[in-house]
Amino acid sequence: MGTVIIDTETYRAAVEIEGGFQNLSQFGLSLLVVGVPTGGERLDYSVYSPYAQLPHFPSFDFVDRPQIQTLLDQADEIVSFTGERFDFEVLSQTGFEVADWRVKSNDILSRFYRRTGRWVSLQNLAYQQFGYGKTLCDGQQAVELWRAGLELLRGWSGNPQLARASSNSFCYQTAAYLFQKVIDYARRDVDLTFKLHRYLQQYQCLAYFDTQLKQKQVIDFRSPSPTEHQTLTARKPTIKMRAEDAVNW
């Protein structure tokens, strides 16, 4: 089938979970977006959410879990940004069978870490390569918007001074708007990840802004570096990031 690109959004953010990224079972899946290249830089998107069956949830064009499982099972390569240490773990907790997905994973963040020994955000790489980034401030905002949408699905507050029908309508429409913002955010992340994948294929390098040195750095991926040799023979590293990288993941 070729290459697919994935991105997940979660119900909770790292800053509100004890242990943060070391406690991935507590994040919870809100949304999974899969992009399938159709030629050039165009993608067809498939979107899954475990919340799609809730009463009054907007009628977005979602696919179901078996469709997503089949789509990723049939892919030859699964491109992600931190899929190996985050997305696959979150999806596994949701009930997806991810063992075969790991075998064909192409995780851009993992490749960057093996090369440099550093974690970097998708936002950082996107701005350095393309001059633009995500559609929201950060992943924490996506979490907040999604949860706000779920609260609005409750509808009328019970206040007798408010008309029930119009109050429900307003709540459901606002919820749909918030959910769409998160869907658009995840689709942009898939788009940026795909563009980084293509950029790496073409140029075999990535630029990033080093927040410690306060300057742009360019990393060459054409030959193994000492850091990469050491990382490939070492045990699997744990995820340890600064707060600014965590929220801009």
C-alpha positions as a Markdown table, in Angstrom:
| # | Residue | x | y | z |
|---|---|---|---|---|
| 1 | Met | 0.0 | 0.0 | 0.0 |
| 2 | Gly | 2.9 | 2.3 | 0.5 |
| 3 | Thr | 3.4 | 5.1 | 3.1 |
| 4 | Val | 0.9 | 6.5 | 5.6 |
| 5 | Ile | 1.3 | 9.3 | 8.1 |
| 6 | Ile | -0.3 | 9.3 | 11.6 |
| 7 | Asp | -0.9 | 11.7 | 14.4 |
| 8 | Thr | -2.9 | 11.3 | 17.7 |
| 9 | Glu | -4.5 | 13.8 | 20.0 |
| 10 | Thr | -5.2 | 12.8 | 23.6 |
| 11 | Tyr | -7.8 | 13.5 | 26.3 |
| 12 | Arg | -5.1 | 14.6 | 28.9 |
| 13 | Ala | -1.9 | 16.6 | 28.6 |
| 14 | Ala | 1.4 | 15.5 | 30.1 |
| 15 | Val | 1.4 | 18.4 | 32.6 |
| 16 | Glu | -1.7 | 17.1 | 34.3 |
| 17 | Ile | -0.5 | 13.4 | 34.6 |
| 18 | Glu | 1.7 | 12.2 | 37.4 |
| 19 | Gly | 4.8 | 10.9 | 35.7 |
| 20 | Gly | 4.0 | 12.8 | 32.5 |
| 21 | Phe | 5.4 | 11.0 | 29.5 |
| 22 | Gln | 6.5 | 8.0 | 31.6 |
| 23 | Asn | 2.8 | 7.2 | 32.3 |
| 24 | Leu | 1.4 | 6.9 | 28.8 |
| 25 | Ser | -1.5 | 4.7 | 29.9 |
| 26 | Gln | -3.2 | 7.8 | 31.4 |
| 27 | Phe | -3.3 | 10.0 | 28.3 |
| 28 | Gly | -6.4 | 8.6 | 26.6 |
| 29 | Leu | -7.1 | 8.8 | 22.9 |
| 30 | Ser | -9.3 | 11.6 | 21.6 |
| 31 | Leu | -8.4 | 11.5 | 17.9 |
| 32 | Leu | -6.3 | 9.6 | 15.4 |
| 33 | Val | -5.7 | 11.1 | 11.9 |
| 34 | Val | -4.1 | 9.0 | 9.1 |
| 35 | Gly | -2.9 | 10.6 | 6.0 |
| 36 | Val | -2.4 | 8.7 | 2.7 |
| 37 | Pro | -0.3 | 10.3 | 0.0 |
| 38 | Thr | -2.2 | 10.6 | -3.3 |
| 39 | Gly | 0.6 | 12.2 | -5.4 |
| 40 | Gly | 2.9 | 15.1 | -4.8 |
| 41 | Glu | 2.2 | 16.7 | -1.4 |
| 42 | Arg | -1.5 | 15.9 | -1.3 |
| 43 | Leu | -3.0 | 13.6 | 1.3 |
| 44 | Asp | -6.3 | 11.8 | 1.8 |
| 45 | Tyr | -7.3 | 11.8 | 5.5 |
| 46 | Ser | -9.0 | 9.2 | 7.6 |
| 47 | Val | -10.1 | 10.2 | 11.1 |
| 48 | Tyr | -11.0 | 8.0 | 14.0 |
| 49 | Ser | -12.3 | 9.0 | 17.4 |
| 50 | Pro | -13.6 | 6.7 | 20.3 |
| 51 | Tyr | -16.0 | 9.5 | 21.1 |
| 52 | Ala | -17.8 | 9.5 | 17.7 |
| 53 | Gln | -20.7 | 7.4 | 19.1 |
| 54 | Leu | -21.6 | 9.8 | 21.9 |
| 55 | Pro | -25.1 | 11.2 | 21.8 |
| 56 | His | -25.2 | 14.6 | 19.9 |
| 57 | Phe | -21.6 | 14.1 | 18.7 |
| 58 | Pro | -21.3 | 16.0 | 15.3 |
| 59 | Ser | -21.6 | 13.9 | 12.2 |
| 60 | Phe | -18.0 | 14.2 | 11.0 |
| 61 | Asp | -16.8 | 11.8 | 8.3 |
| 62 | Phe | -15.1 | 9.4 | 10.8 |
| 63 | Val | -14.0 | 5.8 | 10.1 |
| 64 | Asp | -14.3 | 3.0 | 12.6 |
| 65 | Arg | -11.6 | 1.1 | 14.4 |
| 66 | Pro | -11.5 | -1.9 | 12.1 |
| 67 | Gln | -11.0 | 0.3 | 9.1 |
| 68 | Ile | -8.1 | 2.1 | 10.8 |
| 69 | Gln | -6.6 | -1.2 | 11.9 |
| 70 | Thr | -6.8 | -2.6 | 8.4 |
| 71 | Leu | -5.4 | 0.7 | 6.8 |
| 72 | Leu | -2.3 | 0.6 | 9.0 |
| 73 | Asp | -1.9 | -3.1 | 8.8 |
| 74 | Gln | -1.7 | -2.9 | 5.0 |
| 75 | Ala | 0.7 | 0.1 | 4.9 |
| 76 | Asp | 4.4 | -0.6 | 4.0 |
| 77 | Glu | 5.7 | 2.3 | 6.1 |
| 78 | Ile | 4.1 | 4.3 | 8.9 |
| 79 | Val | 5.6 | 7.8 | 9.3 |
| 80 | Ser | 5.1 | 9.7 | 12.5 |
| 81 | Phe | 6.6 | 12.3 | 14.8 |
| 82 | Thr | 7.2 | 10.4 | 18.1 |
| 83 | Gly | 5.0 | 7.4 | 17.1 |
| 84 | Glu | 7.4 | 4.8 | 18.5 |
| 85 | Arg | 7.4 | 6.3 | 22.0 |
| 86 | Phe | 4.0 | 8.0 | 22.2 |
| 87 | Asp | 1.4 | 7.4 | 19.5 |
| 88 | Phe | 1.7 | 3.6 | 19.3 |
| 89 | Glu | 1.6 | 3.4 | 23.1 |
| 90 | Val | -1.6 | 5.5 | 23.3 |
| 91 | Leu | -3.2 | 3.5 | 20.4 |
| 92 | Ser | -2.3 | 0.2 | 22.1 |
| 93 | Gln | -4.0 | 1.4 | 25.3 |
| 94 | Thr | -7.1 | 2.1 | 23.2 |
| 95 | Gly | -7.2 | -1.5 | 21.9 |
| 96 | Phe | -5.3 | -1.3 | 18.6 |
| 97 | Glu | -2.9 | -4.1 | 17.7 |
| 98 | Val | 0.3 | -2.1 | 17.1 |
| 99 | Ala | 3.1 | -4.8 | 17.1 |
| 100 | Asp | 3.3 | -5.0 | 13.3 |
| 101 | Trp | 3.1 | -1.2 | 13.0 |
| 102 | Arg | 6.3 | -0.8 | 15.1 |
| 103 | Val | 8.3 | -3.0 | 12.6 |
| 104 | Lys | 7.5 | -0.6 | 9.7 |
| 105 | Ser | 7.7 | 2.6 | 11.7 |
| 106 | Asn | 9.6 | 5.6 | 10.4 |
| 107 | Asp | 9.5 | 8.0 | 13.4 |
| 108 | Ile | 11.2 | 11.3 | 12.5 |
| 109 | Leu | 11.7 | 12.3 | 16.1 |
| 110 | Ser | 13.4 | 9.0 | 17.0 |
| 111 | Arg | 15.7 | 9.5 | 14.0 |
| 112 | Phe | 16.5 | 13.0 | 15.1 |
| 113 | Tyr | 17.2 | 11.8 | 18.7 |
| 114 | Arg | 19.5 | 9.0 | 17.4 |
| 115 | Arg | 21.4 | 11.5 | 15.4 |
| 116 | Thr | 21.7 | 14.3 | 18.0 |
| 117 | Gly | 20.8 | 12.9 | 21.4 |
| 118 | Arg | 18.2 | 15.7 | 21.7 |
| 119 | Trp | 14.4 | 15.9 | 21.7 |
| 120 | Val | 12.9 | 18.6 | 19.5 |
| 121 | Ser | 9.4 | 19.7 | 18.8 |
| 122 | Leu | 7.5 | 19.4 | 15.5 |
| 123 | Gln | 6.9 | 23.1 | 15.7 |
| 124 | Asn | 10.6 | 23.8 | 15.9 |
| 125 | Leu | 11.4 | 21.7 | 12.8 |
| 126 | Ala | 8.5 | 22.9 | 10.8 |
| 127 | Tyr | 9.3 | 26.6 | 11.3 |
| 128 | Gln | 12.9 | 26.0 | 10.4 |
| 129 | Gln | 12.1 | 24.1 | 7.2 |
| 130 | Phe | 8.9 | 25.7 | 6.0 |
| 131 | Gly | 8.4 | 29.0 | 7.8 |
| 132 | Tyr | 5.1 | 27.9 | 9.4 |
| 133 | Gly | 3.9 | 25.5 | 12.0 |
| 134 | Lys | 0.8 | 24.3 | 13.9 |
| 135 | Thr | -2.7 | 25.7 | 13.8 |
| 136 | Leu | -3.0 | 26.0 | 17.6 |
| 137 | Cys | -0.5 | 27.2 | 20.3 |
| 138 | Asp | 0.3 | 23.7 | 21.5 |
| 139 | Gly | -1.0 | 20.3 | 22.2 |
| 140 | Gln | -2.3 | 21.3 | 25.6 |
| 141 | Gln | -4.7 | 23.8 | 23.9 |
| 142 | Ala | -6.0 | 20.9 | 21.7 |
| 143 | Val | -6.7 | 18.9 | 24.9 |
| 144 | Glu | -8.6 | 21.8 | 26.4 |
| 145 | Leu | -10.6 | 22.4 | 23.3 |
| 146 | Trp | -11.6 | 18.8 | 23.0 |
| 147 | Arg | -12.7 | 18.5 | 26.6 |
| 148 | Ala | -14.6 | 21.8 | 26.3 |
| 149 | Gly | -16.5 | 20.3 | 23.4 |
| 150 | Leu | -17.4 | 17.2 | 25.3 |
| 151 | Glu | -18.7 | 19.3 | 28.2 |
| 152 | Leu | -20.9 | 21.3 | 25.7 |
| 153 | Leu | -22.4 | 18.1 | 24.4 |
| 154 | Arg | -24.3 | 18.0 | 27.8 |
| 155 | Gly | -26.4 | 20.7 | 26.4 |
| 156 | Trp | -28.9 | 22.8 | 28.4 |
| 157 | Ser | -27.7 | 23.6 | 31.9 |
| 158 | Gly | -31.1 | 23.3 | 33.5 |
| 159 | Asn | -31.4 | 27.0 | 34.1 |
| 160 | Pro | -35.2 | 27.7 | 33.7 |
| 161 | Gln | -34.3 | 31.2 | 32.4 |
| 162 | Leu | -32.8 | 29.7 | 29.3 |
| 163 | Ala | -34.8 | 28.2 | 26.5 |
| 164 | Arg | -33.9 | 24.5 | 26.4 |
| 165 | Ala | -34.0 | 24.0 | 22.6 |
| 166 | Ser | -32.0 | 27.1 | 21.7 |
| 167 | Ser | -29.5 | 26.4 | 24.5 |
| 168 | Asn | -29.0 | 22.9 | 23.3 |
| 169 | Ser | -28.5 | 24.1 | 19.7 |
| 170 | Phe | -25.9 | 26.7 | 20.7 |
| 171 | Cys | -24.0 | 24.1 | 22.8 |
| 172 | Tyr | -23.9 | 21.5 | 20.1 |
| 173 | Gln | -22.9 | 24.0 | 17.4 |
| 174 | Thr | -20.1 | 25.3 | 19.6 |
| 175 | Ala | -19.0 | 21.8 | 20.4 |
| 176 | Ala | -18.8 | 21.0 | 16.7 |
| 177 | Tyr | -16.7 | 24.1 | 16.1 |
| 178 | Leu | -14.2 | 23.1 | 18.9 |
| 179 | Phe | -13.9 | 19.5 | 17.7 |
| 180 | Gln | -13.3 | 20.8 | 14.2 |
| 181 | Lys | -10.4 | 23.0 | 15.5 |
| 182 | Val | -8.8 | 19.9 | 17.0 |
| 183 | Ile | -9.3 | 17.9 | 13.9 |
| 184 | Asp | -7.7 | 20.6 | 11.8 |
| 185 | Tyr | -4.8 | 20.8 | 14.2 |
| 186 | Ala | -4.2 | 17.1 | 13.9 |
| 187 | Arg | -4.4 | 17.2 | 10.2 |
| 188 | Arg | -1.9 | 20.0 | 10.1 |
| 189 | Asp | 0.4 | 17.9 | 12.2 |
| 190 | Val | 0.1 | 15.0 | 9.7 |
| 191 | Asp | 0.7 | 17.4 | 6.9 |
| 192 | Leu | 3.9 | 18.8 | 8.5 |
| 193 | Thr | 5.1 | 15.3 | 9.4 |
| 194 | Phe | 4.7 | 14.3 | 5.7 |
| 195 | Lys | 6.5 | 17.4 | 4.5 |
| 196 | Leu | 9.4 | 16.7 | 6.9 |
| 197 | His | 9.5 | 13.1 | 5.6 |
| 198 | Arg | 9.7 | 14.3 | 2.0 |
| 199 | Tyr | 12.3 | 17.0 | 2.9 |
| 200 | Leu | 14.5 | 14.4 | 4.6 |
| 201 | Gln | 14.2 | 12.1 | 1.5 |
| 202 | Gln | 15.2 | 14.9 | -0.8 |
| 203 | Tyr | 17.9 | 16.7 | 1.2 |
| 204 | Gln | 19.0 | 14.2 | 3.9 |
| 205 | Cys | 19.2 | 17.0 | 6.5 |
| 206 | Leu | 17.1 | 19.0 | 9.0 |
| 207 | Ala | 17.5 | 22.4 | 10.5 |
| 208 | Tyr | 16.3 | 23.2 | 14.0 |
| 209 | Phe | 16.6 | 26.1 | 16.4 |
| 210 | Asp | 18.8 | 25.2 | 19.4 |
| 211 | Thr | 17.2 | 26.9 | 22.4 |
| 212 | Gln | 20.4 | 26.5 | 24.5 |
| 213 | Leu | 22.8 | 28.0 | 21.9 |
| 214 | Lys | 20.1 | 30.4 | 20.6 |
| 215 | Gln | 21.0 | 29.7 | 17.0 |
| 216 | Lys | 20.0 | 27.6 | 14.1 |
| 217 | Gln | 21.7 | 24.2 | 13.6 |
| 218 | Val | 21.6 | 21.9 | 10.6 |
| 219 | Ile | 21.8 | 18.1 | 11.1 |
| 220 | Asp | 23.2 | 15.9 | 8.3 |
| 221 | Phe | 21.5 | 12.5 | 8.1 |
| 222 | Arg | 23.6 | 11.1 | 5.2 |
| 223 | Ser | 26.1 | 9.1 | 7.4 |
| 224 | Pro | 25.9 | 7.6 | 10.9 |
| 225 | Ser | 27.2 | 9.9 | 13.6 |
| 226 | Pro | 28.9 | 8.8 | 16.9 |
| 227 | Thr | 25.7 | 9.7 | 18.7 |
| 228 | Glu | 23.7 | 7.4 | 16.4 |
| 229 | His | 26.1 | 4.5 | 16.8 |
| 230 | Gln | 26.0 | 4.8 | 20.6 |
| 231 | Thr | 22.2 | 5.1 | 20.7 |
| 232 | Leu | 21.6 | 2.2 | 18.4 |
| 233 | Thr | 23.7 | -0.1 | 20.7 |
| 234 | Ala | 22.3 | 1.3 | 24.0 |
| 235 | Arg | 19.1 | 0.4 | 25.8 |
| 236 | Lys | 15.9 | 2.2 | 24.8 |
| 237 | Pro | 16.1 | 5.7 | 26.1 |
| 238 | Thr | 13.3 | 7.2 | 28.2 |
| 239 | Ile | 11.5 | 10.3 | 27.2 |
| 240 | Lys | 12.8 | 13.3 | 29.1 |
| 241 | Met | 11.9 | 16.7 | 27.8 |
| 242 | Arg | 11.8 | 20.3 | 28.9 |
| 243 | Ala | 8.4 | 21.8 | 29.5 |
| 244 | Glu | 8.5 | 24.0 | 26.4 |
| 245 | Asp | 9.2 | 20.9 | 24.2 |
| 246 | Ala | 6.4 | 18.9 | 25.9 |
| 247 | Val | 3.6 | 21.4 | 25.3 |
| 248 | Asn | 4.8 | 22.1 | 21.7 |
| 249 | Trp | 5.1 | 18.4 | 20.9 |
